[in-house]
Amino acid sequence: MGAEYAATRHNAGAWYLDLLAERHNQSLKEEGKFYGYTARLAIAGEDVRLLVPTTFMNLSGKAVAAMATFYRIAPEEILVAHDELDLPPGVAKFKQGGGHGGHNGLKDIISKLGNNNNFHRLRIGIGHPGDRNKVTGFVLGKPPASEQKLIDDAIDEAARCTELWLKEDRIKAMNRLHAFKPA
């Protein structure tokens, strides 16, 4: 995603990956064959690959499929972090499978994974402008400081819960994240 979009709501998934990399003393580095920035982490003995596609959002599947194919990663082993209009700022939820809900990035990922939608998602709430005709400008807009703090707090908890998932149990991590209330 271009630098002009770095601070926009549509980049919430990248904010999460940046934080996860930072928490493990890694930085994302551009890797052309995966059409994005990548990092490799070890969390609870698990080999974790991070990917922030540099393609347009609606072409993210190209990057996800390239990495999944290269490392033989099954869709069920993938976690896609993305902005979610249907959740308010300060809320994040794990989910497995499901449709794309109109999110063009998810739509392309499902398509490029051979119409397999059984990957995990981290849905990061950004809120909704209230009018579907205002969605594009909203997601490509920068949230006000009060909303940004709520989003950042939810992303911080999501990173902690991702680690809990890998160290202990997905259900425990999901329950903790879904119960999170920002301060």
N, C-alpha and C positions, 0 to 999 in steps of 0.2 A: 504494500500500500504506500502511495506517495507521501512525502513529508508533509504536504498540505493537509493530509487526513490524519496525521499522527495523534492529534489531540481530540479527534471527533469520537462520538459515541460508537460509531461503527468499528472502532479499533479496540473495543473492550477486551476481546479475546487476546490481542497482542499484549495489552497491559498485563494480563494474567501471566502470559508466558514470560514476559520480561521479569516479572516479580519472581516467578519460580526459578528462573535461571540465576537471578541475583541472589536468592536465598541459598543457592548451592554453589556460589562463587564462580559462576560461568557467565559468558556473554554470548549472545546470538551472533553468528558470523554468516555472511552471505555465502550461499552455496548454490551456484547456477544450476546444477543438475536437478535440484529439488525446487527450483523457482522460488527461493525464499531464503530466510535467515534460519539457521539451525543451531542447536546446541545438544550436547549429550550429557545426561546426568545419571548418577547412580543414587537411587532413593530406595532405602531398605533392601539393598542388594539387587534391585531391579534396574535393568538398562532402560533408560527413558530417553526418547528422542523428542526434542521440541522442534516445531516448525512454524514459522510465521511466513505465510506466502507473500510474495511481492507481486503476484498477479493481481488483476482487478478482483475485487471481492467475489463477483459472480463467476470467476474462473478459478476459484481456490481448489477445486477438485483436481485440477492438473497437477498442482504441487503435492497435495495429499496422496494422490495415486502414485506419483513418481517415488515418493519416499516409501510408501507402503509396499510397492512392488520391489524396490531395491532391497529393502531389509526383510521382506517376506512377513509383513505385519498384517494380520487378519483384521477385518473391519471391527470385530468384537474387542480388539486390543487397542483401538484408537479412541482418544478423547478429543473431541472438537470443542474448543471454547469459542463462544460467540455472543454477540449482543442480542438481547431479547426484549422486544417491544412490549410483550405481554406481562413482564414482571417490572415492578417499580425499582428505581435506584435503591441500592442497599440490600437487594435480594439476589441470591444466586442459587441455582438448583442443578443437581446432577440428574440425568435422565439417560435411558438407553433406548435406542430405536425411535420410531415415530416418523412423522412426515417432516416436510421442510417449513411448514407454516408460512410460506411466502418468502422465506429468507433465501435469496438467490445463491448465496455462498453454499448453504446446506444443500440446495437443489443440485448444484453442480457436483458437490462431493458425493452425494448419493448416486448420481449418474456415472461419475468416473470410477466409483467402486463397484461397477457392474450392477447398478440399481439395488445395491445392498445398503439398507438404512440402519443396520443393527450395530452401528458404532455408538459409543457413549458421547454424551454432550454435557458441557458445562454451560448452562444458560445464565448469562450475566444480565441482570435487569438494568435497563436504561430508561424505562418508562415509555409512554406513548403520548404523542402530541394531541390526541383527542379527535383528530380528523385524519382519515386515511390519505387525503390529498396533501397533507403536510409531512408525511412520513419521510420522504427522501431528504428534504431539507433538515428535518429533525435528526435523523441518524448521521447525516454528514455535518451536523453542527456540533459545536463544543458545548458541553454541559456547563451550567453555572457552577461556581465554586461549591455551593452547598450540595448539589447533586453529585459533583465529582468526588467529594469526600465520602458520600454514601457508597458510590460505585467502588471507590478504592478500598473502603472497609470490607465490602462484600468480596472483592478480589483477594484481599489479604486472608480472609477466612477460608475462601475457596482453595488457596494455595496450601494452607494448613490442613485442610480436609483432604486434599489430594495426597499429601504425605501420609496422613492417617490411613487412607485407602490402601496405599502400597505397603505400609508397615503392619496394618492389622486387618481391616475388613471394609469392603465397599459399603455395606449396609450401615455400619457404624459411622462412616464418613458422611454418607448421605443424610442420615438422621441428624448429625451435628450441623451440617451445612443448612439443612432445611429448617432447623430451629433457630438459626442465627438471627439476631436482631441488632442492627447497628446502633451504636451509642448516640 
